[in-house]
Amino acid sequence: MLNRRTLLTRGLTGAIGLAASSSALSSQPANPSFVFRTTPRPGVDPLAPAPRAPGGINPELFAKAKEALDRHSTYVADREWIGIADYGLRSDEARFHLVHLPSGHVESVPVTHGRGSDRNHNGYLDHFSNQPGSLATSSGAYLTASRYHGKYGLSAKLHGLDWSNNNAFNRAIVMHHAWYAEPEMISQHGKLGRSEGCFAFSRRDHWHVMSRLGEGRLIYADKLA
């Protein structure tokens, strides 16, 4: 039986490739590991800057997410909802924020980090890594891509848009639900389990996140504290 990474990466040769020579990317910084499946959109006007960060979100992190949204506007098909992962918070906290930019409404849920980012398993992410095999979380802007059914059921592929996470697709970094992200892990152990670098949620939260962040949305992950 094919494993998750085999399913995700099969057919990359010929199906997706580096587009550094295409006119669509001529204005973008050279990024030899960046791959994508969708055609870049024409440039769009950036959203008007919010007067302040929505309640419950680190203002500096929100500002960085908005800057990433504008910087990668060519690829982001829908700018109504974005996801912001605040990895300065512990894994038992609701640190994945779904933000409705037009209204400032925020919905927050817990999310895992990679075990390579927390080798002592104390619930805190202590570093990021973009290296294949690191099993770590990567920082930066992600673009949600197509969905598929894999080991954990319905999942969403992700493209890393920055140098800090441009190996995300080849590393099979995705959004999925997992047993180690269920609330019982927090009540029994005081923290969530760890993923292999993916954004893993409880089953209930996963469906909610997937309903908000369809294909072509932005997720921004970072740690400021």
CYANA upper distance limits for C-alpha pairs under 8 A (distance plus 0.5 A):
  2 LEU  CA      6 THR  CA      6.44
  2 LEU  CA      7 LEU  CA      6.83
  3 ASN  CA      7 LEU  CA      6.82
  3 ASN  CA    151 LYS  CA      8.20
  4 ARG  CA      8 LEU  CA      6.70
  4 ARG  CA    150 GLY  CA      6.64
  4 ARG  CA    151 LYS  CA      6.90
  4 ARG  CA    172 ALA  CA      8.13
  5 ARG  CA      9 THR  CA      6.52
  5 ARG  CA    171 ARG  CA      7.98
  5 ARG  CA    172 ALA  CA      6.09
  6 THR  CA     10 ARG  CA      6.18
  8 LEU  CA    172 ALA  CA      6.85
  9 THR  CA    170 ASN  CA      7.02
  9 THR  CA    172 ALA  CA      8.00
 11 GLY  CA     15 ALA  CA      6.38
 11 GLY  CA     16 ILE  CA      8.44
 12 LEU  CA     16 ILE  CA      5.72
 12 LEU  CA     17 GLY  CA      7.63
 13 THR  CA     17 GLY  CA      7.34
 16 ILE  CA     35 VAL  CA      7.17
 16 ILE  CA     36 PHE  CA      7.05
 16 ILE  CA     37 ARG  CA      6.53
 17 GLY  CA     35 VAL  CA      6.37
 17 GLY  CA     36 PHE  CA      7.94
 18 LEU  CA     32 PRO  CA      7.30
 18 LEU  CA     33 SER  CA      7.74
 18 LEU  CA     34 PHE  CA      7.06
 18 LEU  CA     35 VAL  CA      5.95
 18 LEU  CA     36 PHE  CA      8.46
 19 ALA  CA     25 LEU  CA      7.27
 19 ALA  CA     35 VAL  CA      7.74
 20 ALA  CA     25 LEU  CA      6.45
 20 ALA  CA     26 SER  CA      7.45
 20 ALA  CA     30 ALA  CA      7.28
 20 ALA  CA     31 ASN  CA      7.98
 20 ALA  CA     32 PRO  CA      7.81
 21 SER  CA     25 LEU  CA      7.72
 21 SER  CA     26 SER  CA      7.53
 22 SER  CA     26 SER  CA      6.93
 23 SER  CA     27 SER  CA      8.41
 24 ALA  CA     40 PRO  CA      7.19
 31 ASN  CA    163 TRP  CA      7.54
 31 ASN  CA    166 ASN  CA      8.40
 33 SER  CA    166 ASN  CA      6.26
 33 SER  CA    167 ASN  CA      6.76
 34 PHE  CA    159 HIS  CA      8.29
 34 PHE  CA    160 GLY  CA      7.58
 34 PHE  CA    161 LEU  CA      7.38
 34 PHE  CA    166 ASN  CA      5.82
 34 PHE  CA    167 ASN  CA      7.67
 35 VAL  CA    159 HIS  CA      7.74
 35 VAL  CA    169 PHE  CA      8.14
 36 PHE  CA    159 HIS  CA      7.09
 37 ARG  CA    145 ALA  CA      8.48
 39 THR  CA     75 TYR  CA      8.38
 40 PRO  CA     74 THR  CA      6.17
 40 PRO  CA     75 TYR  CA      5.59
 41 ARG  CA     74 THR  CA      5.53
 41 ARG  CA     75 TYR  CA      6.24
 41 ARG  CA     76 VAL  CA      8.16
 41 ARG  CA     77 ALA  CA      7.66
 42 PRO  CA     74 THR  CA      6.46
 43 GLY  CA     73 SER  CA      7.04
 43 GLY  CA     74 THR  CA      5.62
 44 VAL  CA     73 SER  CA      6.91
 44 VAL  CA     74 THR  CA      7.46
 46 PRO  CA     69 LEU  CA      8.49
 46 PRO  CA     70 ASP  CA      5.85
 46 PRO  CA     73 SER  CA      7.82
 47 LEU  CA     70 ASP  CA      7.98
 49 PRO  CA     66 LYS  CA      8.21
 52 ARG  CA     59 PRO  CA      7.58
 53 ALA  CA     57 ILE  CA      6.86
 53 ALA  CA     58 ASN  CA      7.67
 53 ALA  CA     59 PRO  CA      5.47
 53 ALA  CA     62 PHE  CA      6.47
 53 ALA  CA     63 ALA  CA      7.97
 53 ALA  CA    104 GLY  CA      8.48
 54 PRO  CA     59 PRO  CA      8.43
 54 PRO  CA    104 GLY  CA      5.96
 54 PRO  CA    105 HIS  CA      7.56
 54 PRO  CA    106 VAL  CA      7.42
 55 GLY  CA    106 VAL  CA      8.06
 57 ILE  CA     61 LEU  CA      7.84
 57 ILE  CA     62 PHE  CA      7.10
 57 ILE  CA     97 HIS  CA      8.09
 58 ASN  CA     62 PHE  CA      6.68
 58 ASN  CA     86 ASP  CA      8.50
 59 PRO  CA     63 ALA  CA      6.67
 60 GLU  CA     64 LYS  CA      6.81
 61 LEU  CA     65 ALA  CA      6.73
 61 LEU  CA     86 ASP  CA      8.03
 61 LEU  CA    222 ASP  CA      7.90
 61 LEU  CA    224 LEU  CA      7.59
 62 PHE  CA     66 LYS  CA      6.72
 62 PHE  CA     84 ILE  CA      8.12
 63 ALA  CA     67 GLU  CA      6.67
 64 LYS  CA     68 ALA  CA      6.67
 65 ALA  CA     69 LEU  CA      6.67
 65 ALA  CA     84 ILE  CA      7.53
 65 ALA  CA    141 ALA  CA      8.22
 65 ALA  CA    220 TYR  CA      6.15
 66 LYS  CA     70 ASP  CA      6.85
 67 GLU  CA     71 ARG  CA      6.55
 68 ALA  CA     72 HIS  CA      6.49
 68 ALA  CA    141 ALA  CA      6.97
 68 ALA  CA    220 TYR  CA      8.12
 69 LEU  CA     73 SER  CA      6.28
 69 LEU  CA     76 VAL  CA      7.97
 69 LEU  CA     79 ARG  CA      8.30
 69 LEU  CA    218 LEU  CA      7.31
 72 HIS  CA     76 VAL  CA      7.03
 72 HIS  CA    161 LEU  CA      8.11
 73 SER  CA     77 ALA  CA      8.28
 75 TYR  CA    143 LEU  CA      8.15
 75 TYR  CA    216 GLY  CA      7.70
 76 VAL  CA    143 LEU  CA      7.43
 76 VAL  CA    216 GLY  CA      5.71
 76 VAL  CA    217 ARG  CA      6.11
 76 VAL  CA    218 LEU  CA      6.90
 77 ALA  CA    215 GLU  CA      8.38
 77 ALA  CA    216 GLY  CA      5.26
 77 ALA  CA    217 ARG  CA      6.87
 78 ASP  CA    216 GLY  CA      6.53
 78 ASP  CA    217 ARG  CA      6.03
 79 ARG  CA    101 LEU  CA      8.14
 79 ARG  CA    217 ARG  CA      7.18
 79 ARG  CA    218 LEU  CA      8.13
 80 GLU  CA    100 HIS  CA      6.30
 80 GLU  CA    101 LEU  CA      6.15
 80 GLU  CA    102 PRO  CA      7.11
 81 TRP  CA     98 LEU  CA      7.19
 81 TRP  CA     99 VAL  CA      5.99
 81 TRP  CA    100 HIS  CA      5.15
 81 TRP  CA    101 LEU  CA      6.66
 81 TRP  CA    212 ARG  CA      7.07
 81 TRP  CA    213 LEU  CA      7.20
 81 TRP  CA    217 ARG  CA      7.66
 81 TRP  CA    218 LEU  CA      8.46
 82 ILE  CA     98 LEU  CA      6.39
 82 ILE  CA     99 VAL  CA      5.91
 82 ILE  CA    100 HIS  CA      7.37
 82 ILE  CA    101 LEU  CA      8.04
 82 ILE  CA    213 LEU  CA      7.48
 82 ILE  CA    217 ARG  CA      6.78
 82 ILE  CA    218 LEU  CA      5.78
 82 ILE  CA    219 ILE  CA      6.34
 82 ILE  CA    220 TYR  CA      8.44
 83 GLY  CA     96 PHE  CA      7.28
 83 GLY  CA     97 HIS  CA      6.08
 83 GLY  CA     98 LEU  CA      5.21
 83 GLY  CA     99 VAL  CA      6.78
 83 GLY  CA    213 LEU  CA      7.97
 83 GLY  CA    218 LEU  CA      6.88
 83 GLY  CA    219 ILE  CA      4.90
 83 GLY  CA    220 TYR  CA      6.71
 84 ILE  CA     96 PHE  CA      6.16
 84 ILE  CA     97 HIS  CA      5.52
 84 ILE  CA     98 LEU  CA      7.09
 84 ILE  CA     99 VAL  CA      8.12
 84 ILE  CA    219 ILE  CA      6.17
 84 ILE  CA    220 TYR  CA      5.33
 84 ILE  CA    221 ALA  CA      6.36
 85 ALA  CA     95 ARG  CA      6.35
 85 ALA  CA     96 PHE  CA      4.89
 85 ALA  CA     97 HIS  CA      6.77
 85 ALA  CA    111 VAL  CA      8.38
 85 ALA  CA    219 ILE  CA      7.98
 85 ALA  CA    220 TYR  CA      6.65
 85 ALA  CA    221 ALA  CA      5.06
 85 ALA  CA    222 ASP  CA      7.02
 86 ASP  CA     95 ARG  CA      5.73
 86 ASP  CA     96 PHE  CA      6.82
 86 ASP  CA     97 HIS  CA      8.36
 86 ASP  CA    221 ALA  CA      6.78
 86 ASP  CA    222 ASP  CA      6.34
 86 ASP  CA    223 LYS  CA      6.40
 86 ASP  CA    224 LEU  CA      8.50
 87 TYR  CA     95 ARG  CA      7.48
 87 TYR  CA    113 HIS  CA      8.47
 87 TYR  CA    124 TYR  CA      8.28
 87 TYR  CA    125 LEU  CA      6.84
 87 TYR  CA    221 ALA  CA      7.54
 87 TYR  CA    222 ASP  CA      6.27
 87 TYR  CA    223 LYS  CA      5.19
 87 TYR  CA    224 LEU  CA      8.33
 88 GLY  CA    124 TYR  CA      8.14
 88 GLY  CA    125 LEU  CA      7.76
 88 GLY  CA    222 ASP  CA      8.01
 88 GLY  CA    223 LYS  CA      5.01
 88 GLY  CA    224 LEU  CA      6.41
 88 GLY  CA    225 ALA  CA      5.64
 89 LEU  CA     93 GLU  CA      7.04
 89 LEU  CA     95 ARG  CA      6.80
 89 LEU  CA    124 TYR  CA      7.54
 90 ARG  CA     95 ARG  CA      8.30
 90 ARG  CA    123 GLY  CA      5.96
 90 ARG  CA    124 TYR  CA      5.47
 90 ARG  CA    125 LEU  CA      7.98
 90 ARG  CA    191 LYS  CA      8.13
 91 SER  CA     95 ARG  CA      7.94
 91 SER  CA    110 PRO  CA      6.97
 91 SER  CA    111 VAL  CA      7.04
 91 SER  CA    112 THR  CA      6.62
 91 SER  CA    113 HIS  CA      8.03
 91 SER  CA    123 GLY  CA      5.75
 91 SER  CA    124 TYR  CA      6.95
 91 SER  CA    191 LYS  CA      6.03
 91 SER  CA    192 LEU  CA      6.16
 92 ASP  CA    110 PRO  CA      6.87
 92 ASP  CA    123 GLY  CA      7.83
 92 ASP  CA    186 ILE  CA      6.39
 92 ASP  CA    190 GLY  CA      6.99
 92 ASP  CA    191 LYS  CA      5.14
 92 ASP  CA    192 LEU  CA      6.52
 93 GLU  CA    109 VAL  CA      8.09
 93 GLU  CA    110 PRO  CA      6.12
 94 ALA  CA    108 SER  CA      5.78
 94 ALA  CA    109 VAL  CA      4.70
 94 ALA  CA    110 PRO  CA      4.56
 94 ALA  CA    111 VAL  CA      7.77
 95 ARG  CA    108 SER  CA      6.82
 95 ARG  CA    109 VAL  CA      6.59
 95 ARG  CA    110 PRO  CA      5.91
 95 ARG  CA    111 VAL  CA      7.14
 96 PHE  CA    108 SER  CA      5.94
 96 PHE  CA    109 VAL  CA      5.82
 96 PHE  CA    110 PRO  CA      6.37
 96 PHE  CA    111 VAL  CA      6.48
 97 HIS  CA    106 VAL  CA      6.88
 97 HIS  CA    107 GLU  CA      6.23
 97 HIS  CA    108 SER  CA      4.85
 97 HIS  CA    109 VAL  CA      7.15
 98 LEU  CA    106 VAL  CA      6.07
 98 LEU  CA    107 GLU  CA      5.54
 98 LEU  CA    108 SER  CA      6.55
 98 LEU  CA    209 VAL  CA      7.94
 98 LEU  CA    212 ARG  CA      8.01
 99 VAL  CA    104 GLY  CA      6.97
 99 VAL  CA    105 HIS  CA      6.41
 99 VAL  CA    106 VAL  CA      5.16
 99 VAL  CA    107 GLU  CA      7.15
100 HIS  CA    104 GLY  CA      5.94
100 HIS  CA    105 HIS  CA      5.68
100 HIS  CA    106 VAL  CA      6.88
101 LEU  CA    105 HIS  CA      7.72
109 VAL  CA    205 ASP  CA      7.19
110 PRO  CA    181 ALA  CA      8.37
110 PRO  CA    201 PHE  CA      7.29
111 VAL  CA    181 ALA  CA      7.53
111 VAL  CA    192 LEU  CA      8.41
111 VAL  CA    199 PHE  CA      6.67
111 VAL  CA    200 ALA  CA      6.22
111 VAL  CA    201 PHE  CA      5.76
112 THR  CA    181 ALA  CA      7.11
112 THR  CA    192 LEU  CA      6.85
112 THR  CA    193 GLY  CA      7.27
112 THR  CA    194 ARG  CA      6.23
112 THR  CA    195 SER  CA      6.80
112 THR  CA    198 CYS  CA      8.02
112 THR  CA    199 PHE  CA      6.36
112 THR  CA    200 ALA  CA      5.85
112 THR  CA    201 PHE  CA      7.31
113 HIS  CA    117 SER  CA      7.44
113 HIS  CA    118 ASP  CA      8.32
113 HIS  CA    125 LEU  CA      7.21
113 HIS  CA    136 ALA  CA      7.76
113 HIS  CA    137 THR  CA      6.25
113 HIS  CA    194 ARG  CA      6.12
113 HIS  CA    195 SER  CA      6.37
113 HIS  CA    196 GLU  CA      8.25
113 HIS  CA    197 GLY  CA      6.46
113 HIS  CA    198 CYS  CA      7.33
113 HIS  CA    199 PHE  CA      7.15
113 HIS  CA    200 ALA  CA      8.26
114 GLY  CA    118 ASP  CA      7.42
114 GLY  CA    135 LEU  CA      6.12
114 GLY  CA    136 ALA  CA      4.86
114 GLY  CA    137 THR  CA      5.44
114 GLY  CA    194 ARG  CA      5.77
114 GLY  CA    195 SER  CA      5.02
114 GLY  CA    196 GLU  CA      5.25
114 GLY  CA    197 GLY  CA      4.36
114 GLY  CA    198 CYS  CA      7.02
115 ARG  CA    119 ARG  CA      6.40
115 ARG  CA    121 HIS  CA      7.79
115 ARG  CA    135 LEU  CA      6.50
115 ARG  CA    136 ALA  CA      6.45
115 ARG  CA    194 ARG  CA      5.44
115 ARG  CA    195 SER  CA      6.37
115 ARG  CA    196 GLU  CA      6.54
115 ARG  CA    197 GLY  CA      7.57
116 GLY  CA    134 SER  CA      6.19
116 GLY  CA    135 LEU  CA      5.16
116 GLY  CA    136 ALA  CA      4.60
116 GLY  CA    137 THR  CA      7.88
116 GLY  CA    196 GLU  CA      7.81
116 GLY  CA    197 GLY  CA      8.02
117 SER  CA    125 LEU  CA      5.82
117 SER  CA    126 ASP  CA      6.24
117 SER  CA    127 HIS  CA      5.70
117 SER  CA    128 PHE  CA      6.44
117 SER  CA    129 SER  CA      7.98
117 SER  CA    135 LEU  CA      7.94
117 SER  CA    136 ALA  CA      5.20
117 SER  CA    137 THR  CA      6.62
118 ASP  CA    122 ASN  CA      7.43
118 ASP  CA    123 GLY  CA      7.63
118 ASP  CA    124 TYR  CA      6.80
118 ASP  CA    125 LEU  CA      5.71
118 ASP  CA    126 ASP  CA      6.38
118 ASP  CA    127 HIS  CA      8.03
121 HIS  CA    194 ARG  CA      8.37
122 ASN  CA    191 LYS  CA      8.31
123 GLY  CA    191 LYS  CA      6.04
123 GLY  CA    192 LEU  CA      7.49
127 HIS  CA    137 THR  CA      8.47
128 PHE  CA    136 ALA  CA      6.66
128 PHE  CA    137 THR  CA      5.87
128 PHE  CA    138 SER  CA      5.51
128 PHE  CA    139 SER  CA      6.71
129 SER  CA    134 SER  CA      7.20
129 SER  CA    136 ALA  CA      6.02
129 SER  CA    137 THR  CA      6.60
129 SER  CA    138 SER  CA      5.67
129 SER  CA    139 SER  CA      8.21
129 SER  CA    164 SER  CA      8.03
129 SER  CA    165 ASN  CA      8.36
130 ASN  CA    134 SER  CA      7.98
130 ASN  CA    136 ALA  CA      7.89
130 ASN  CA    137 THR  CA      7.97
130 ASN  CA    138 SER  CA      5.90
130 ASN  CA    164 SER  CA      6.45
130 ASN  CA    165 ASN  CA      5.78
130 ASN  CA    166 ASN  CA      7.77
130 ASN  CA    167 ASN  CA      6.67
130 ASN  CA    168 ALA  CA      7.85
131 GLN  CA    167 ASN  CA      7.77
132 PRO  CA    167 ASN  CA      7.73
132 PRO  CA    171 ARG  CA      6.41
133 GLY  CA    171 ARG  CA      8.16
135 LEU  CA    195 SER  CA      8.06
135 LEU  CA    196 GLU  CA      4.88
135 LEU  CA    197 GLY  CA      5.62
136 ALA  CA    196 GLU  CA      6.78
136 ALA  CA    197 GLY  CA      5.10
137 THR  CA    196 GLU  CA      8.22
137 THR  CA    197 GLY  CA      4.83
137 THR  CA    198 CYS  CA      7.39
138 SER  CA    164 SER  CA      6.94
138 SER  CA    165 ASN  CA      5.77
138 SER  CA    168 ALA  CA      8.27
138 SER  CA    197 GLY  CA      7.76
138 SER  CA    221 ALA  CA      8.05
139 SER  CA    164 SER  CA      6.44
139 SER  CA    165 ASN  CA      6.64
139 SER  CA    220 TYR  CA      8.05
139 SER  CA    221 ALA  CA      5.53
139 SER  CA    222 ASP  CA      5.51
139 SER  CA    223 LYS  CA      8.33
140 GLY  CA    160 GLY  CA      7.87
140 GLY  CA    161 LEU  CA      7.81
140 GLY  CA    162 ASP  CA      6.39
140 GLY  CA    164 SER  CA      6.52
140 GLY  CA    165 ASN  CA      6.59
140 GLY  CA    220 TYR  CA      6.12
140 GLY  CA    221 ALA  CA      5.78
140 GLY  CA    222 ASP  CA      6.80
141 ALA  CA    160 GLY  CA      6.72
141 ALA  CA    161 LEU  CA      5.99
141 ALA  CA    162 ASP  CA      6.63
141 ALA  CA    165 ASN  CA      8.12
141 ALA  CA    218 LEU  CA      7.23
141 ALA  CA    219 ILE  CA      6.23
141 ALA  CA    220 TYR  CA      4.97
141 ALA  CA    221 ALA  CA      7.01
142 TYR  CA    158 LEU  CA      6.68
142 TYR  CA    159 HIS  CA      5.98
142 TYR  CA    160 GLY  CA      5.11
142 TYR  CA    161 LEU  CA      6.08
142 TYR  CA    162 ASP  CA      8.38
142 TYR  CA    165 ASN  CA      8.35
142 TYR  CA    218 LEU  CA      6.19
142 TYR  CA    219 ILE  CA      5.50
142 TYR  CA    220 TYR  CA      6.68
143 LEU  CA    158 LEU  CA      6.11
143 LEU  CA    159 HIS  CA      5.60
143 LEU  CA    160 GLY  CA      7.00
143 LEU  CA    161 LEU  CA      7.41
143 LEU  CA    215 GLU  CA      8.35
143 LEU  CA    216 GLY  CA      6.46
143 LEU  CA    217 ARG  CA      6.18
143 LEU  CA    218 LEU  CA      5.44
143 LEU  CA    219 ILE  CA      6.91
144 THR  CA    156 ALA  CA      7.23
144 THR  CA    157 LYS  CA      6.72
144 THR  CA    158 LEU  CA      5.29
144 THR  CA    159 HIS  CA      7.10
144 THR  CA    213 LEU  CA      7.80
144 THR  CA    214 GLY  CA      7.36
144 THR  CA    215 GLU  CA      5.55
144 THR  CA    216 GLY  CA      5.71
144 THR  CA    217 ARG  CA      5.82
144 THR  CA    218 LEU  CA      6.91
144 THR  CA    219 ILE  CA      7.91
145 ALA  CA    156 ALA  CA      6.79
145 ALA  CA    157 LYS  CA      5.55
145 ALA  CA    158 LEU  CA      5.87
145 ALA  CA    159 HIS  CA      7.39
145 ALA  CA    214 GLY  CA      8.35
145 ALA  CA    215 GLU  CA      5.32
145 ALA  CA    216 GLY  CA      6.53
146 SER  CA    156 ALA  CA      6.38
146 SER  CA    157 LYS  CA      6.20
146 SER  CA    215 GLU  CA      6.49
147 ARG  CA    154 LEU  CA      7.30
147 ARG  CA    155 SER  CA      6.04
147 ARG  CA    156 ALA  CA      4.85
147 ARG  CA    157 LYS  CA      6.64
147 ARG  CA    215 GLU  CA      8.40
148 TYR  CA    153 GLY  CA      8.32
148 TYR  CA    154 LEU  CA      6.21
148 TYR  CA    155 SER  CA      6.00
148 TYR  CA    156 ALA  CA      6.94
148 TYR  CA    157 LYS  CA      8.27
149 HIS  CA    153 GLY  CA      5.30
149 HIS  CA    154 LEU  CA      5.00
149 HIS  CA    155 SER  CA      6.56
150 GLY  CA    154 LEU  CA      7.03
150 GLY  CA    155 SER  CA      7.34
152 TYR  CA    176 HIS  CA      6.77
152 TYR  CA    177 HIS  CA      6.63
152 TYR  CA    178 ALA  CA      6.96
153 GLY  CA    176 HIS  CA      7.93
153 GLY  CA    177 HIS  CA      8.18
154 LEU  CA    176 HIS  CA      7.27
155 SER  CA    174 VAL  CA      7.17
155 SER  CA    175 MET  CA      6.00
155 SER  CA    176 HIS  CA      5.20
155 SER  CA    177 HIS  CA      8.17
156 ALA  CA    174 VAL  CA      6.02
156 ALA  CA    175 MET  CA      5.61
156 ALA  CA    176 HIS  CA      7.32
156 ALA  CA    210 MET  CA      8.42
157 LYS  CA    169 PHE  CA      7.63
157 LYS  CA    172 ALA  CA      7.90
157 LYS  CA    173 ILE  CA      7.41
157 LYS  CA    174 VAL  CA      5.19
157 LYS  CA    175 MET  CA      7.20
158 LEU  CA    168 ALA  CA      7.21
158 LEU  CA    169 PHE  CA      6.41
158 LEU  CA    172 ALA  CA      8.46
158 LEU  CA    173 ILE  CA      6.84
158 LEU  CA    174 VAL  CA      5.95
158 LEU  CA    175 MET  CA      8.08
159 HIS  CA    166 ASN  CA      7.60
159 HIS  CA    168 ALA  CA      6.39
159 HIS  CA    169 PHE  CA      5.72
160 GLY  CA    164 SER  CA      8.47
160 GLY  CA    165 ASN  CA      5.34
160 GLY  CA    166 ASN  CA      4.84
160 GLY  CA    167 ASN  CA      7.04
160 GLY  CA    168 ALA  CA      5.74
160 GLY  CA    169 PHE  CA      7.31
161 LEU  CA    165 ASN  CA      7.24
161 LEU  CA    166 ASN  CA      6.29
162 ASP  CA    166 ASN  CA      6.05
167 ASN  CA    171 ARG  CA      6.45
168 ALA  CA    172 ALA  CA      6.68
168 ALA  CA    173 ILE  CA      5.65
169 PHE  CA    173 ILE  CA      6.47
169 PHE  CA    174 VAL  CA      8.45
172 ALA  CA    198 CYS  CA      8.50
173 ILE  CA    196 GLU  CA      8.44
173 ILE  CA    197 GLY  CA      6.67
173 ILE  CA    198 CYS  CA      5.35
173 ILE  CA    199 PHE  CA      8.11
174 VAL  CA    198 CYS  CA      5.73
174 VAL  CA    199 PHE  CA      6.83
175 MET  CA    198 CYS  CA      6.57
175 MET  CA    199 PHE  CA      5.33
175 MET  CA    200 ALA  CA      6.34
175 MET  CA    201 PHE  CA      8.38
176 HIS  CA    198 CYS  CA      8.05
176 HIS  CA    199 PHE  CA      7.08
176 HIS  CA    200 ALA  CA      5.54
176 HIS  CA    201 PHE  CA      6.94
176 HIS  CA    206 HIS  CA      7.10
177 HIS  CA    181 ALA  CA      7.65
177 HIS  CA    200 ALA  CA      5.57
177 HIS  CA    201 PHE  CA      5.14
177 HIS  CA    202 SER  CA      5.89
177 HIS  CA    203 ARG  CA      5.73
177 HIS  CA    206 HIS  CA      6.04
178 ALA  CA    182 GLU  CA      7.61
178 ALA  CA    200 ALA  CA      6.46
178 ALA  CA    201 PHE  CA      6.67
178 ALA  CA    202 SER  CA      6.56
178 ALA  CA    203 ARG  CA      7.39
179 TRP  CA    202 SER  CA      7.38
179 TRP  CA    203 ARG  CA      8.38
180 TYR  CA    185 MET  CA      6.83
180 TYR  CA    192 LEU  CA      6.61
180 TYR  CA    193 GLY  CA      5.26
180 TYR  CA    194 ARG  CA      7.67
180 TYR  CA    202 SER  CA      8.32
181 ALA  CA    185 MET  CA      7.19
181 ALA  CA    192 LEU  CA      5.89
181 ALA  CA    193 GLY  CA      6.63
181 ALA  CA    200 ALA  CA      6.89
181 ALA  CA    201 PHE  CA      5.69
181 ALA  CA    202 SER  CA      5.30
182 GLU  CA    186 ILE  CA      8.12
182 GLU  CA    192 LEU  CA      7.96
182 GLU  CA    201 PHE  CA      7.66
182 GLU  CA    202 SER  CA      4.95
182 GLU  CA    203 ARG  CA      7.59
183 PRO  CA    187 SER  CA      7.00
183 PRO  CA    192 LEU  CA      8.41
183 PRO  CA    202 SER  CA      7.56
184 GLU  CA    188 GLN  CA      6.39
185 MET  CA    189 HIS  CA      6.02
185 MET  CA    190 GLY  CA      7.33
185 MET  CA    191 LYS  CA      6.67
185 MET  CA    192 LEU  CA      5.91
185 MET  CA    193 GLY  CA      7.54
186 ILE  CA    190 GLY  CA      4.79
186 ILE  CA    191 LYS  CA      5.02
186 ILE  CA    192 LEU  CA      6.20
187 SER  CA    191 LYS  CA      8.34
195 SER  CA    199 PHE  CA      7.94
195 SER  CA    200 ALA  CA      7.24
200 ALA  CA    206 HIS  CA      8.13
201 PHE  CA    205 ASP  CA      6.38
201 PHE  CA    206 HIS  CA      5.62
202 SER  CA    206 HIS  CA      6.26
203 ARG  CA    207 TRP  CA      7.02
204 ARG  CA    208 HIS  CA      7.09
205 ASP  CA    209 VAL  CA      6.59
206 HIS  CA    210 MET  CA      6.57
207 TRP  CA    211 SER  CA      6.64
208 HIS  CA    212 ARG  CA      7.00
209 VAL  CA    213 LEU  CA      6.50
210 MET  CA    214 GLY  CA      6.62
213 LEU  CA    217 ARG  CA      6.30
213 LEU  CA    218 LEU  CA      8.43
